[in-house]
Amino acid sequence: MKAINRLHINDADFDERLEGLLAWESVSDDEVAATVAKIINDVRVQGDSALVELTNQLDHRQLQSADQLELSQTQLQEAFERVPSESAQALRTAADRITAFHQRQVSESWRYEDQDGTVLGQRVTAIEKVGLYVPGGKAAYPSSVLMNALPAKVAGVEQLIMVVPAPAGELDDLVLAAAWVAQVDRVFTVGGAQAVAALAYGTSLVPAVDKIVGPGNIYVATAKRAVFGKVGIDMIAGPSEICVVCDGKTDARWIAADLFSQAEHDEQAQAILICDDGGYIDEVERAMHKLIEDMPRSNIIEASMRDRGCAIQVDSMDQAVQLVNRIAPEHLELSVAEPDALLPEIRHAGAIFMGRYTAEALGDYCAGPNHVLPTSGTARFSSPLGVYDFQKRSSLIGCSAKGASVLGKTASILARGEGLVAHAVSAEARFES
């Protein structure tokens, strides 16, 4: 492994180098966009026949009819029964913790009555149908199933439809077992842009949904962006990120492993260490050189650290916090003696891991909070996936006769000021005589 990128906050070219490392463009190229547009149109026009044709072509399958795409609840249960007992228990434990955390996020309807007898309020209801995209084939992400499905279930979503590709007919039992544990309603073995199109527009087999969530490759992300407006989407996610702020007192081997835990996702993932001790950064780098030898995904880690990773030396923890807010990382570890002392000044981070013993990996799987987080600086204005993403709010307004007269006078004045006479007349018609 080559030396990691080293930056010092006082370097003359610090801003330029940091911006270069942080830069990431999520927009797909014209060729991908054109391919996705054609796939979406084919599914809209041809429905199930296009799904079968595209799945056979792109996933190397030999389907004869669309109904072969759907898995039964019995098949999900059988997959759960096939996984090792410790894996089944881990799924149950993670699901219980994720559910318990998200139950605290549920919003309730409310109303009040003002002095004129007008009733005002907000009615909270769950989204009716949600589509969940899950990567498939050799990629096994049961945690993604739990993190996306369970908040939807807690919110009260009536029907949760999961799509997962099965290249060459290959499916992962852990993913299907997670769907069983999360009580996913229907599962279809279709992936790519064609799966997104089916969820957005519906086919004879696949129900049209109201919102699509879940991660995928560039074709899936491009398709989600293309169908946004017809349906809601969670976000356009970028590569995984971790930023570790350390005071130089945590075991350097722990920090090396924490950085690698995100770097191993893919070559564009980003791992950043911020520390006020240059000697400690040297220790972490030595630990990384040793640890890389034991990493099965060493090639990916090395590419990630070479192209987008770095260690930044600062003069103080105040500067470290300022950098965190500038980076707005997906995952932030505060590996310091008193993390609560830094917390009030941190404004932008998807998830914050407090203290030396809190590895980011715990949040990925079983701590409880959601691991679907804003990336690429979008933590400045976005939040983790939660129950609130599966609930919607309707405003309630109910006027008494007196309230209609009182409010109507104000509305009439403002409406006529805007030149909208019909608005004014509508309000004036209900004035008390």
C-alpha positions as a Markdown table, in Angstrom:
| # | Residue | x | y | z |
|---|---|---|---|---|
| 1 | Met | 0.0 | 0.0 | 0.0 |
| 2 | Lys | 1.3 | 3.4 | -1.0 |
| 3 | Ala | 1.6 | 6.3 | 1.5 |
| 4 | Ile | -1.8 | 7.9 | 2.2 |
| 5 | Asn | -2.5 | 11.5 | 1.1 |
| 6 | Arg | -1.3 | 13.8 | 3.9 |
| 7 | Leu | -2.7 | 17.4 | 4.2 |
| 8 | His | -2.0 | 20.1 | 6.8 |
| 9 | Ile | -4.6 | 22.7 | 7.3 |
| 10 | Asn | -1.9 | 25.4 | 7.1 |
| 11 | Asp | -0.6 | 24.3 | 3.6 |
| 12 | Ala | -0.8 | 26.9 | 1.0 |
| 13 | Asp | -2.7 | 24.5 | -1.4 |
| 14 | Phe | -4.9 | 22.9 | 1.4 |
| 15 | Asp | -8.2 | 24.2 | 0.1 |
| 16 | Glu | -7.5 | 23.2 | -3.5 |
| 17 | Arg | -6.3 | 19.7 | -2.5 |
| 18 | Leu | -9.2 | 19.1 | -0.2 |
| 19 | Glu | -11.8 | 20.2 | -2.7 |
| 20 | Gly | -10.2 | 17.9 | -5.3 |
| 21 | Leu | -10.5 | 14.9 | -2.9 |
| 22 | Leu | -14.1 | 15.8 | -2.0 |
| 23 | Ala | -15.3 | 16.3 | -5.6 |
| 24 | Trp | -17.7 | 13.7 | -6.8 |
| 25 | Glu | -20.2 | 14.0 | -9.6 |
| 26 | Ser | -23.3 | 11.8 | -9.3 |
| 27 | Val | -24.8 | 12.6 | -12.7 |
| 28 | Ser | -24.6 | 9.7 | -15.1 |
| 29 | Asp | -23.2 | 10.2 | -18.6 |
| 30 | Asp | -25.3 | 10.6 | -21.8 |
| 31 | Glu | -24.8 | 6.9 | -22.8 |
| 32 | Val | -26.1 | 5.6 | -19.5 |
| 33 | Ala | -29.0 | 8.1 | -19.5 |
| 34 | Ala | -30.0 | 7.1 | -23.0 |
| 35 | Thr | -29.9 | 3.4 | -22.2 |
| 36 | Val | -32.0 | 3.9 | -19.0 |
| 37 | Ala | -34.5 | 6.1 | -20.9 |
| 38 | Lys | -35.1 | 3.3 | -23.5 |
| 39 | Ile | -35.5 | 0.6 | -20.8 |
| 40 | Ile | -38.0 | 2.7 | -18.9 |
| 41 | Asn | -40.0 | 3.3 | -22.1 |
| 42 | Asp | -39.9 | -0.4 | -23.0 |
| 43 | Val | -41.3 | -1.3 | -19.6 |
| 44 | Arg | -44.0 | 1.4 | -19.8 |
| 45 | Val | -45.2 | 0.3 | -23.2 |
| 46 | Gln | -44.6 | -3.5 | -23.1 |
| 47 | Gly | -45.0 | -4.3 | -19.4 |
| 48 | Asp | -44.3 | -7.8 | -18.3 |
| 49 | Ser | -43.0 | -8.9 | -21.7 |
| 50 | Ala | -40.3 | -6.2 | -21.5 |
| 51 | Leu | -39.4 | -7.3 | -18.0 |
| 52 | Val | -38.9 | -10.9 | -19.1 |
| 53 | Glu | -36.9 | -9.9 | -22.2 |
| 54 | Leu | -34.6 | -7.5 | -20.3 |
| 55 | Thr | -34.1 | -9.9 | -17.4 |
| 56 | Asn | -33.1 | -12.7 | -19.7 |
| 57 | Gln | -30.8 | -10.4 | -21.7 |
| 58 | Leu | -29.1 | -8.5 | -18.9 |
| 59 | Asp | -29.2 | -11.1 | -16.1 |
| 60 | His | -28.6 | -14.1 | -18.3 |
| 61 | Arg | -31.7 | -16.0 | -17.3 |
| 62 | Gln | -34.1 | -18.2 | -19.3 |
| 63 | Leu | -37.5 | -17.1 | -18.1 |
| 64 | Gln | -40.6 | -18.2 | -20.1 |
| 65 | Ser | -43.2 | -16.1 | -18.3 |
| 66 | Ala | -43.3 | -13.1 | -16.0 |
| 67 | Asp | -44.8 | -15.0 | -13.1 |
| 68 | Gln | -41.5 | -16.8 | -12.7 |
| 69 | Leu | -40.1 | -13.5 | -11.4 |
| 70 | Glu | -42.0 | -13.6 | -8.2 |
| 71 | Leu | -40.9 | -15.4 | -5.0 |
| 72 | Ser | -43.5 | -16.8 | -2.6 |
| 73 | Gln | -43.5 | -16.2 | 1.1 |
| 74 | Thr | -42.8 | -19.9 | 1.5 |
| 75 | Gln | -39.6 | -19.5 | -0.5 |
| 76 | Leu | -38.6 | -16.6 | 1.8 |
| 77 | Gln | -39.3 | -18.7 | 4.9 |
| 78 | Glu | -37.3 | -21.6 | 3.5 |
| 79 | Ala | -34.3 | -19.3 | 2.9 |
| 80 | Phe | -34.5 | -18.1 | 6.5 |
| 81 | Glu | -34.5 | -21.7 | 7.6 |
| 82 | Arg | -31.5 | -22.5 | 5.5 |
| 83 | Val | -29.2 | -19.8 | 6.9 |
| 84 | Pro | -27.0 | -20.8 | 9.9 |
| 85 | Ser | -28.7 | -20.4 | 13.2 |
| 86 | Glu | -26.2 | -17.6 | 14.3 |
| 87 | Ser | -27.1 | -15.7 | 11.1 |
| 88 | Ala | -30.8 | -16.1 | 11.7 |
| 89 | Gln | -30.4 | -14.8 | 15.3 |
| 90 | Ala | -28.2 | -11.9 | 14.1 |
| 91 | Leu | -31.0 | -10.9 | 11.7 |
| 92 | Arg | -33.6 | -11.1 | 14.5 |
| 93 | Thr | -31.4 | -9.1 | 16.9 |
| 94 | Ala | -30.7 | -6.4 | 14.3 |
| 95 | Ala | -34.3 | -6.2 | 13.3 |
| 96 | Asp | -35.5 | -5.8 | 16.9 |
| 97 | Arg | -33.0 | -3.0 | 17.5 |
| 98 | Ile | -33.8 | -1.2 | 14.3 |
| 99 | Thr | -37.5 | -1.4 | 14.9 |
| 100 | Ala | -37.2 | -0.2 | 18.5 |
| 101 | Phe | -35.2 | 2.9 | 17.4 |
| 102 | His | -37.5 | 3.8 | 14.6 |
| 103 | Gln | -40.7 | 3.4 | 16.7 |
| 104 | Arg | -39.5 | 6.6 | 18.5 |
| 105 | Gln | -39.7 | 8.5 | 15.2 |
| 106 | Val | -43.4 | 7.9 | 14.5 |
| 107 | Ser | -45.3 | 11.2 | 14.0 |
| 108 | Glu | -48.9 | 11.6 | 15.3 |
| 109 | Ser | -51.8 | 13.6 | 14.0 |
| 110 | Trp | -52.8 | 16.6 | 16.0 |
| 111 | Arg | -55.4 | 19.4 | 16.0 |
| 112 | Tyr | -56.4 | 22.5 | 18.0 |
| 113 | Glu | -59.2 | 25.0 | 18.0 |
| 114 | Asp | -58.6 | 28.7 | 18.0 |
| 115 | Gln | -60.7 | 31.5 | 19.6 |
| 116 | Asp | -63.0 | 31.8 | 16.6 |
| 117 | Gly | -63.9 | 28.1 | 16.6 |
| 118 | Thr | -61.7 | 27.3 | 13.7 |
| 119 | Val | -60.2 | 23.8 | 13.9 |
| 120 | Leu | -56.6 | 23.5 | 12.6 |
| 121 | Gly | -54.4 | 20.5 | 12.6 |
| 122 | Gln | -52.3 | 18.0 | 10.8 |
| 123 | Arg | -53.2 | 14.4 | 9.8 |
| 124 | Val | -50.4 | 12.0 | 9.4 |
| 125 | Thr | -50.8 | 8.9 | 7.2 |
| 126 | Ala | -48.5 | 6.3 | 5.9 |
| 127 | Ile | -47.5 | 6.0 | 2.2 |
| 128 | Glu | -49.7 | 3.3 | 0.8 |
| 129 | Lys | -47.2 | 1.3 | -1.4 |
| 130 | Val | -43.4 | 1.4 | -1.3 |
| 131 | Gly | -40.8 | -0.2 | -3.6 |
| 132 | Leu | -37.5 | -1.4 | -2.2 |
| 133 | Tyr | -34.5 | -2.0 | -4.4 |
| 134 | Val | -31.9 | -4.4 | -3.1 |
| 135 | Pro | -28.7 | -5.3 | -4.9 |
| 136 | Gly | -28.5 | -9.0 | -5.7 |
| 137 | Gly | -26.4 | -11.8 | -7.1 |
| 138 | Lys | -23.0 | -12.2 | -5.5 |
| 139 | Ala | -23.6 | -9.0 | -3.5 |
| 140 | Ala | -25.3 | -9.8 | -0.2 |
| 141 | Tyr | -26.7 | -6.9 | 1.7 |
| 142 | Pro | -29.3 | -8.2 | 4.2 |
| 143 | Ser | -28.7 | -5.1 | 6.3 |
| 144 | Ser | -30.0 | -3.0 | 3.4 |
| 145 | Val | -33.2 | -4.9 | 3.5 |
| 146 | Leu | -33.7 | -4.4 | 7.2 |
| 147 | Met | -32.8 | -0.7 | 7.2 |
| 148 | Asn | -35.2 | 0.2 | 4.3 |
| 149 | Ala | -38.0 | -2.2 | 5.1 |
| 150 | Leu | -38.4 | -1.9 | 8.9 |
| 151 | Pro | -39.0 | 1.9 | 9.0 |
| 152 | Ala | -41.6 | 1.5 | 6.3 |
| 153 | Lys | -43.3 | -1.2 | 8.3 |
| 154 | Val | -43.2 | 0.9 | 11.5 |
| 155 | Ala | -44.7 | 3.8 | 9.6 |
| 156 | Gly | -47.6 | 1.7 | 8.6 |
| 157 | Val | -46.9 | 1.2 | 4.9 |
| 158 | Glu | -49.6 | -1.2 | 3.6 |
| 159 | Gln | -47.6 | -2.9 | 0.9 |
| 160 | Leu | -43.9 | -3.2 | 0.6 |
| 161 | Ile | -42.6 | -4.5 | -2.7 |
| 162 | Met | -39.0 | -5.7 | -3.0 |
| 163 | Val | -37.1 | -6.1 | -6.2 |
| 164 | Val | -33.7 | -7.9 | -6.2 |
| 165 | Pro | -31.8 | -9.0 | -9.3 |
| 166 | Ala | -30.8 | -12.7 | -9.7 |
| 167 | Pro | -28.1 | -12.8 | -12.3 |
| 168 | Ala | -27.9 | -16.3 | -13.8 |
| 169 | Gly | -30.6 | -17.2 | -11.3 |
| 170 | Glu | -28.4 | -16.6 | -8.3 |
| 171 | Leu | -30.0 | -15.4 | -5.1 |
| 172 | Asp | -28.5 | -14.9 | -1.6 |
| 173 | Asp | -30.3 | -16.7 | 1.2 |
| 174 | Leu | -29.4 | -14.0 | 3.7 |
| 175 | Val | -31.1 | -11.3 | 1.6 |
| 176 | Leu | -34.2 | -13.4 | 1.3 |
| 177 | Ala | -34.1 | -14.3 | 5.0 |
| 178 | Ala | -33.9 | -10.6 | 5.8 |
| 179 | Ala | -37.0 | -10.0 | 3.7 |
| 180 | Trp | -38.8 | -12.7 | 5.7 |
| 181 | Val | -37.8 | -11.2 | 9.0 |
| 182 | Ala | -38.8 | -7.7 | 7.8 |
| 183 | Gln | -42.2 | -9.0 | 6.6 |
| 184 | Val | -41.8 | -7.8 | 3.1 |
| 185 | Asp | -45.1 | -8.3 | 1.3 |
| 186 | Arg | -43.9 | -9.3 | -2.2 |
| 187 | Val | -40.5 | -10.0 | -3.8 |
| 188 | Phe | -39.6 | -10.0 | -7.5 |
| 189 | Thr | -36.3 | -11.2 | -8.9 |
| 190 | Val | -35.8 | -8.4 | -11.3 |
| 191 | Gly | -33.1 | -5.6 | -11.1 |
| 192 | Gly | -31.6 | -2.7 | -12.9 |
| 193 | Ala | -33.5 | 0.2 | -14.5 |
| 194 | Gln | -36.2 | -2.2 | -15.6 |
| 195 | Ala | -37.1 | -2.9 | -12.0 |
| 196 | Val | -37.3 | 0.8 | -11.2 |
| 197 | Ala | -39.5 | 1.3 | -14.2 |
| 198 | Ala | -41.8 | -1.5 | -13.2 |
| 199 | Leu | -42.2 | -0.1 | -9.7 |
| 200 | Ala | -42.8 | 3.4 | -11.0 |
| 201 | Tyr | -45.3 | 2.6 | -13.7 |
| 202 | Gly | -46.6 | -0.9 | -12.8 |
| 203 | Thr | -47.1 | -3.9 | -15.0 |
| 204 | Ser | -49.6 | -6.7 | -14.9 |
| 205 | Leu | -47.4 | -8.5 | -12.4 |
| 206 | Val | -45.6 | -5.7 | -10.5 |
| 207 | Pro | -47.7 | -3.2 | -8.7 |
| 208 | Ala | -47.0 | 0.5 | -9.2 |
| 209 | Val | -45.7 | 2.1 | -6.0 |
| 210 | Asp | -45.8 | 5.6 | -4.5 |
| 211 | Lys | -42.1 | 5.8 | -3.5 |
| 212 | Ile | -38.9 | 3.9 | -4.3 |
| 213 | Val | -36.1 | 3.4 | -1.8 |
| 214 | Gly | -32.8 | 1.5 | -1.7 |
| 215 | Pro | -29.3 | 1.5 | -3.2 |
| 216 | Gly | -28.2 | 0.4 | -6.6 |
| 217 | Asn | -25.6 | 0.9 | -9.4 |
| 218 | Ile | -25.4 | 3.9 | -11.7 |
| 219 | Tyr | -28.2 | 2.5 | -13.9 |
| 220 | Val | -30.5 | 2.1 | -10.9 |
| 221 | Ala | -29.6 | 5.6 | -9.6 |
| 222 | Thr | -30.2 | 7.1 | -13.1 |
| 223 | Ala | -33.6 | 5.4 | -13.4 |
| 224 | Lys | -34.6 | 6.6 | -9.9 |
| 225 | Arg | -33.8 | 10.1 | -10.9 |
| 226 | Ala | -35.7 | 9.7 | -14.2 |
| 227 | Val | -38.9 | 8.5 | -12.5 |
| 228 | Phe | -38.9 | 11.0 | -9.7 |
| 229 | Gly | -42.1 | 13.0 | -9.9 |
| 230 | Lys | -44.1 | 10.0 | -11.0 |
| 231 | Val | -43.0 | 8.5 | -7.7 |
| 232 | Gly | -41.0 | 9.7 | -4.7 |
| 233 | Ile | -37.5 | 8.5 | -4.1 |
| 234 | Asp | -35.3 | 8.4 | -1.0 |
| 235 | Met | -32.1 | 10.0 | -2.4 |
| 236 | Ile | -29.4 | 9.7 | -5.1 |
| 237 | Ala | -26.7 | 8.2 | -3.0 |
| 238 | Gly | -23.0 | 8.7 | -3.7 |
| 239 | Pro | -20.1 | 6.5 | -2.5 |
| 240 | Ser | -19.7 | 5.6 | 1.1 |
| 241 | Glu | -17.8 | 8.0 | 3.4 |
| 242 | Ile | -16.2 | 8.1 | 6.8 |
| 243 | Cys | -14.6 | 11.0 | 8.6 |
| 244 | Val | -12.7 | 10.2 | 11.9 |
| 245 | Val | -11.8 | 12.9 | 14.3 |
| 246 | Cys | -9.2 | 11.6 | 16.7 |
| 247 | Asp | -7.2 | 13.2 | 19.5 |
| 248 | Gly | -4.4 | 10.7 | 19.1 |
| 249 | Lys | -5.3 | 8.6 | 22.1 |
| 250 | Thr | -7.3 | 5.8 | 20.4 |
| 251 | Asp | -5.5 | 2.5 | 19.4 |
| 252 | Ala | -4.1 | 3.3 | 15.9 |
| 253 | Arg | -5.2 | -0.2 | 14.8 |
| 254 | Trp | -8.8 | 0.6 | 15.6 |
| 255 | Ile | -8.7 | 3.8 | 13.5 |
| 256 | Ala | -7.0 | 2.0 | 10.6 |
| 257 | Ala | -9.8 | -0.6 | 10.6 |
| 258 | Asp | -12.5 | 2.1 | 10.8 |
| 259 | Leu | -11.1 | 3.8 | 7.8 |
| 260 | Phe | -10.8 | 0.6 | 5.8 |
| 261 | Ser | -14.4 | -0.3 | 6.8 |
| 262 | Gln | -15.7 | 2.3 | 4.3 |
| 263 | Ala | -12.9 | 2.2 | 1.8 |
| 264 | Glu | -13.6 | -1.5 | 1.1 |
| 265 | His | -17.1 | -0.6 | -0.3 |
| 266 | Asp | -15.8 | 0.6 | -3.6 |
| 267 | Glu | -12.9 | 2.5 | -5.3 |
| 268 | Gln | -14.8 | 5.8 | -5.0 |
| 269 | Ala | -15.5 | 5.5 | -1.3 |
| 270 | Gln | -13.9 | 8.1 | 0.9 |
| 271 | Ala | -12.1 | 7.7 | 4.3 |
| 272 | Ile | -10.7 | 10.8 | 6.0 |
| 273 | Leu | -8.8 | 11.1 | 9.3 |
| 274 | Ile | -8.6 | 14.4 | 11.1 |
| 275 | Cys | -6.1 | 14.7 | 14.0 |
| 276 | Asp | -4.0 | 17.4 | 15.7 |
| 277 | Asp | -1.1 | 15.0 | 16.3 |
| 278 | Gly | 1.2 | 14.3 | 13.3 |
| 279 | Gly | 3.0 | 11.6 | 15.1 |
| 280 | Tyr | -0.3 | 9.7 | 15.7 |
| 281 | Ile | -1.1 | 10.0 | 12.0 |
| 282 | Asp | 2.2 | 8.2 | 11.3 |
| 283 | Glu | 1.1 | 5.5 | 13.7 |
| 284 | Val | -2.2 | 5.0 | 11.9 |
| 285 | Glu | -0.5 | 4.9 | 8.6 |
| 286 | Arg | 1.8 | 2.2 | 9.8 |
| 287 | Ala | -1.2 | 0.3 | 11.1 |
| 288 | Met | -2.9 | 0.6 | 7.8 |
| 289 | His | 0.2 | -0.8 | 5.9 |
| 290 | Lys | 0.1 | -3.8 | 8.2 |
| 291 | Leu | -3.7 | -4.3 | 8.2 |
| 292 | Ile | -4.0 | -4.2 | 4.4 |
| 293 | Glu | -2.2 | -7.6 | 4.2 |
| 294 | Asp | -5.2 | -9.2 | 5.8 |
| 295 | Met | -7.9 | -7.5 | 3.7 |
| 296 | Pro | -9.6 | -9.7 | 1.0 |
| 297 | Arg | -10.7 | -6.4 | -0.7 |
| 298 | Ser | -7.2 | -4.9 | -0.5 |
| 299 | Asn | -7.2 | -3.8 | -4.1 |
| 300 | Ile | -10.4 | -1.8 | -3.6 |
| 301 | Ile | -9.2 | -0.3 | -0.3 |
| 302 | Glu | -5.9 | 0.8 | -1.9 |
| 303 | Ala | -7.6 | 2.4 | -4.8 |
| 304 | Ser | -10.1 | 4.2 | -2.5 |
| 305 | Met | -7.3 | 5.5 | -0.2 |
| 306 | Arg | -5.1 | 6.5 | -3.1 |
| 307 | Asp | -7.7 | 8.4 | -5.0 |
| 308 | Arg | -10.0 | 9.9 | -2.4 |
| 309 | Gly | -8.7 | 9.1 | 1.1 |
| 310 | Cys | -6.5 | 11.4 | 3.2 |
| 311 | Ala | -5.2 | 12.3 | 6.7 |
| 312 | Ile | -5.5 | 15.9 | 7.7 |
| 313 | Gln | -3.4 | 17.5 | 10.4 |
| 314 | Val | -5.0 | 20.4 | 12.3 |
| 315 | Asp | -3.8 | 22.7 | 15.0 |
| 316 | Ser | -6.8 | 22.2 | 17.3 |
| 317 | Met | -10.1 | 20.4 | 17.8 |
| 318 | Asp | -11.9 | 23.6 | 16.9 |
| 319 | Gln | -10.3 | 23.5 | 13.5 |
| 320 | Ala | -11.3 | 19.8 | 13.3 |
| 321 | Val | -15.0 | 20.6 | 13.9 |
| 322 | Gln | -14.9 | 23.4 | 11.3 |
| 323 | Leu | -13.5 | 20.9 | 8.8 |
| 324 | Val | -16.3 | 18.4 | 9.7 |
| 325 | Asn | -18.9 | 21.0 | 8.9 |
| 326 | Arg | -17.2 | 21.8 | 5.6 |
| 327 | Ile | -17.0 | 18.1 | 4.6 |
| 328 | Ala | -20.5 | 17.2 | 5.9 |
| 329 | Pro | -19.6 | 13.5 | 6.0 |
| 330 | Glu | -22.0 | 10.5 | 5.8 |
| 331 | His | -20.4 | 8.9 | 8.9 |
| 332 | Leu | -18.5 | 10.8 | 11.5 |
| 333 | Glu | -16.5 | 9.2 | 14.3 |
| 334 | Leu | -15.6 | 11.4 | 17.3 |
| 335 | Ser | -12.8 | 9.2 | 18.6 |
| 336 | Val | -11.9 | 11.5 | 21.4 |
| 337 | Ala | -12.0 | 11.6 | 25.2 |
| 338 | Glu | -15.1 | 13.8 | 25.5 |
| 339 | Pro | -17.2 | 13.6 | 22.3 |
| 340 | Asp | -20.0 | 15.5 | 23.9 |
| 341 | Ala | -17.8 | 18.5 | 24.2 |
| 342 | Leu | -17.5 | 18.7 | 20.4 |
| 343 | Leu | -21.1 | 17.7 | 19.6 |
| 344 | Pro | -22.8 | 21.2 | 20.0 |
| 345 | Glu | -20.7 | 22.7 | 17.3 |
| 346 | Ile | -21.2 | 19.9 | 14.7 |
| 347 | Arg | -24.0 | 20.9 | 12.3 |
| 348 | His | -23.5 | 18.6 | 9.3 |
| 349 | Ala | -23.1 | 14.8 | 9.5 |
| 350 | Gly | -25.3 | 11.9 | 8.6 |
| 351 | Ala | -24.6 | 9.8 | 11.7 |
| 352 | Ile | -22.3 | 10.6 | 14.6 |
| 353 | Phe | -20.5 | 7.8 | 16.4 |
| 354 | Met | -19.5 | 8.9 | 19.9 |
| 355 | Gly | -16.3 | 7.8 | 21.6 |
| 356 | Arg | -13.4 | 5.4 | 21.1 |
| 357 | Tyr | -15.5 | 2.2 | 21.4 |
| 358 | Thr | -18.1 | 3.1 | 18.8 |
| 359 | Ala | -17.1 | 1.7 | 15.5 |
| 360 | Glu | -19.0 | 2.9 | 12.5 |
| 361 | Ala | -19.6 | -0.7 | 11.5 |
| 362 | Leu | -22.0 | -1.1 | 14.4 |
| 363 | Gly | -24.2 | 1.5 | 12.8 |
| 364 | Asp | -24.1 | -0.3 | 9.5 |
| 365 | Tyr | -25.7 | -3.4 | 11.0 |
| 366 | Cys | -27.3 | -3.5 | 14.4 |
| 367 | Ala | -27.0 | -0.4 | 16.6 |
| 368 | Gly | -30.5 | 0.7 | 15.6 |
| 369 | Pro | -30.3 | 4.1 | 13.7 |
| 370 | Asn | -30.6 | 3.9 | 10.0 |
| 371 | His | -27.6 | 3.3 | 7.8 |
| 372 | Val | -29.1 | 5.0 | 4.8 |
| 373 | Leu | -27.5 | 8.4 | 5.1 |
| 374 | Pro | -26.8 | 11.5 | 3.1 |
| 375 | Thr | -23.5 | 11.5 | 1.1 |
| 376 | Ser | -21.4 | 13.9 | -0.9 |
| 377 | Gly | -22.0 | 16.8 | 1.4 |
| 378 | Thr | -25.8 | 16.5 | 1.3 |
| 379 | Ala | -25.8 | 16.1 | 5.1 |
| 380 | Arg | -26.0 | 20.0 | 5.0 |
| 381 | Phe | -29.6 | 19.7 | 4.1 |
| 382 | Ser | -30.6 | 16.0 | 4.3 |
| 383 | Ser | -31.3 | 13.4 | 7.1 |
| 384 | Pro | -30.9 | 9.7 | 7.5 |
| 385 | Leu | -33.8 | 7.5 | 6.2 |
| 386 | Gly | -36.4 | 7.2 | 8.8 |
| 387 | Val | -40.1 | 6.6 | 9.5 |
| 388 | Tyr | -40.8 | 10.2 | 8.5 |
| 389 | Asp | -39.8 | 9.2 | 4.9 |
| 390 | Phe | -42.7 | 6.8 | 4.8 |
| 391 | Gln | -45.3 | 9.1 | 6.3 |
| 392 | Lys | -47.0 | 12.1 | 4.8 |
| 393 | Arg | -48.9 | 15.0 | 6.3 |
| 394 | Ser | -52.2 | 16.6 | 5.3 |
| 395 | Ser | -53.2 | 20.0 | 6.8 |
| 396 | Leu | -56.7 | 20.2 | 8.4 |
| 397 | Ile | -58.8 | 23.4 | 8.3 |
| 398 | Gly | -62.3 | 23.5 | 9.6 |
| 399 | Cys | -64.1 | 26.8 | 10.0 |
| 400 | Ser | -67.0 | 27.7 | 12.2 |
| 401 | Ala | -69.5 | 30.3 | 10.9 |
| 402 | Lys | -67.7 | 32.9 | 13.0 |
| 403 | Gly | -64.3 | 31.7 | 11.8 |
| 404 | Ala | -65.3 | 31.8 | 8.2 |
| 405 | Ser | -66.3 | 35.5 | 8.6 |
| 406 | Val | -63.2 | 36.5 | 10.5 |
| 407 | Leu | -60.7 | 34.7 | 8.3 |
| 408 | Gly | -62.7 | 35.5 | 5.2 |
| 409 | Lys | -62.2 | 39.3 | 5.6 |
| 410 | Thr | -58.4 | 38.9 | 5.8 |
| 411 | Ala | -58.4 | 36.5 | 2.8 |
| 412 | Ser | -60.6 | 38.8 | 0.8 |
| 413 | Ile | -58.2 | 41.8 | 1.3 |
| 414 | Leu | -55.2 | 39.7 | 0.3 |
| 415 | Ala | -56.9 | 38.1 | -2.6 |
| 416 | Arg | -58.1 | 41.4 | -4.1 |
| 417 | Gly | -54.6 | 42.7 | -3.6 |
| 418 | Glu | -53.3 | 39.9 | -5.8 |
| 419 | Gly | -56.0 | 40.5 | -8.4 |
| 420 | Leu | -57.6 | 37.1 | -7.7 |
| 421 | Val | -61.3 | 38.2 | -7.5 |
| 422 | Ala | -62.8 | 34.7 | -7.5 |
| 423 | His | -60.7 | 33.9 | -4.4 |
| 424 | Ala | -62.1 | 37.0 | -2.7 |
| 425 | Val | -65.7 | 36.3 | -3.7 |
| 426 | Ser | -65.4 | 32.7 | -2.5 |
| 427 | Ala | -64.3 | 34.0 | 0.9 |
| 428 | Glu | -66.8 | 36.8 | 1.1 |
| 429 | Ala | -69.7 | 34.5 | 0.3 |
| 430 | Arg | -69.4 | 33.0 | 3.8 |
| 431 | Phe | -69.4 | 36.3 | 5.7 |
| 432 | Glu | -71.9 | 36.3 | 8.6 |
| 433 | Ser | -74.7 | 38.7 | 7.7 |
